[in-house]
Amino acid sequence: MLPQNTPKLLTVVCLLLVIPFVYCKKSIGGNEATSGISISNISPVRDSVNTTIKLVVTVEPVSSKTITVAYTTVDGTAKTNVDFVPTSGTLTINANAASAEIPVQLIGRKLLSSTQDFTVKLSNAVNANLKVDQATVFIENPGFDYQLVWSDEFNGTSVNTADWNYEVGGGGWGNNELQNYTSGTNNAYIENGNLVIEAKKERSGNNAYSSARLTTKGKRKFTYGKIEIKAKVPATAGLWPAIWMLGENIDQVSWPSCGEIDIMEAINKETPSKIYGTAHWGINTSTHLSKGSFYTLPSGYFSDNYHVFSVEWDANSIVWFYDGNRFNSVNKVDVTGGNNPFNKDFFLILNVAVGGNWPGSPDATSIFPQKMMVDYVRVYQK
């Protein structure tokens, strides 16, 4: 015989069976991951007539929902209605779209100054989080003082070997580095309009890491000018990405007599927020001299976005810039010690080293692979 409270028990049992089903039903398929939106820096070259530039806002992962985000331009060294037309509004990114563009009009001018900048800021995103909420527009003003004499925009399908050499091998490269530099597409390739130099943790020759080192030696050499590279710098312990130059006569006079100009170096765990710019010279290694400085971001990391690294070099000085901000200079009077190599031809080098005397070795926190993304290399001369 069933007890008198049987209906109540049945009700409770049914509820216990139904409730998990309801919650399970809600979780079937999971919630859609929250999308993040980012905006990237750009570096347009100003023309003498008005032109329209487009800043790309990307979505990751793409969303099944329509995303909206407000945007506005903010003055920097470039000024509203003088250098650009002020712009604000709401950008709509359609469902399942990976990106959308914000158009901004540059005002045509010819200037004797070099790079100017302004900012485009995002706010009030709907159906997405703001991952990178502002971008800097670096307006290049070749104007009357500088003319573009050579560039690689990396818009092809492979590295242009008419301009670039692959330097290969292990052996430490004079700094006890741990990588083996290779040729071919394993460690250096063109992707989405960028030169990608990729450092990997893998057996390569006698080394535990592979990477790439590209130079313009014997193909593109320069005495004086503005050398400018837009790149996104990788970040992990024990990594040493560099954008630099050596004297074309290195095979005849050796280092440091040939001279060295380090446009940008980033090392070790400092990589996320600090870069260095340095000049090296001297008759031989025992008389090696150098002068350098560094730039530390007030917030964020260099790996978050693309940045413009440059030097302006003439017979009297070398001046270093990060996104148009001056952070180091070497004057002719600084170059003591019996030789001044900075009045001769230099060639460019792009590489990502692993380990070495300065950054130290990778550790348990290191993450591989790591990529240095180079959007362009441009050389201007007067």
Secondary structure as UniProt FT lines:
FT   TURN            4..5
FT   HELIX           6..27
FT   TURN            28..29
FT   STRAND          36..39
FT   STRAND          51..60
FT   STRAND          67..74
FT   TURN            81..83
FT   STRAND          88..93
FT   TURN            95..96
FT   STRAND          99..106
FT   STRAND          116..126
FT   STRAND          129..132
FT   STRAND          134..140
FT   TURN            143..145
FT   STRAND          147..152
FT   TURN            161..163
FT   STRAND          165..166
FT   TURN            171..176
FT   STRAND          179..181
FT   TURN            185..187
FT   STRAND          188..191
FT   TURN            192..193
FT   STRAND          194..204
FT   TURN            205..206
FT   STRAND          207..211
FT   STRAND          213..215
FT   TURN            217..219
FT   STRAND          221..222
FT   STRAND          225..232
FT   TURN            237..238
FT   STRAND          239..247
FT   TURN            248..249
FT   HELIX           250..253
FT   TURN            255..258
FT   STRAND          260..265
FT   HELIX           268..270
FT   TURN            271..273
FT   STRAND          274..281
FT   HELIX           285..287
FT   STRAND          289..296
FT   HELIX           302..304
FT   STRAND          307..313
FT   STRAND          317..322
FT   TURN            323..324
FT   STRAND          325..331
FT   HELIX           332..334
FT   TURN            342..343
FT   STRAND          346..355
FT   TURN            357..359
FT   TURN            364..365
FT   STRAND          370..381
//
